[in-house]
Amino acid sequence: IALIMASRCCRRCCPSTICGVDVSDLFAYSTTKYIKIRDARLGLLHYGLMFLIVVYILVYQLIGKLGYLKFNDAQNTVRLTLQEPTQNCNPNDADCKDSFSSLSSLPYCCAQNSSCSFNA
C-alpha cells in the first residue's frame, strides 16, 4: 500500500517529461541477468579453462619464474679504517701517544742482504 501511495505521490509532483525526454527513460538503469547453462561439454570446457589459468598463474608464473619477487643486483660497500699503534689509549684523543716500532725491528722489513738487526 505504501508503494502504491508513493507512486501516486510521485506522479502528482513529478513531471512526465524533462526537456522533452520521458522521465522513465531518463532514470532507467540496467541490471545483470544471470542464467544457468546446463551443458556438460560447455561446463567441462569452462571449468577446465579456469583450472588451466589457475595452474598457469600458480605453477608457471609464481613458482617457476618466481614472479612475486623483484630481483636487484647486490650493492656492496667496503669500509677500511687504518689507525696508528698507540700506547693503550684512544687514537682520537689529542693527548694519546703513538707507539711505532722502528723499521729495523720488524721482520717483514728485513731483506736478506740488508743491515737490519732482527732477532728471531
C-alpha positions, 0 to 999 in steps of 0.5 A: 500500500505504501508503494502504491501511495508513493507512486501516486505521490510521485506522479502528482509532483513529478513531471512526465517529461524533462526537456522533452525526454520521458522521465522513465527513460531518463532514470532507467538503469540496467541490471545483470541477468544471470542464467544457468547453462546446463551443458556438460561439454560447455561446463567441462570446457569452462571449468577446465579453462579456469583450472588451466589459468589457475595452474598457469598463474600458480605453477608457471608464473609464481613458482617457476619464474618466481614472479612475486619477487623483484630481483636487484643486483647486490650493492656492496660497500667496503669500509677500511679504517687504518689507525696508528699503534698507540700506547693503550689509549684512544687514537682520537684523543689529542693527548694519546701517544703513538707507539711505532716500532722502528723499521729495523725491528720488524721482520717483514722489513728485513731483506736478506742482504740488508743491515737490519738487526732482527732477532728471531 
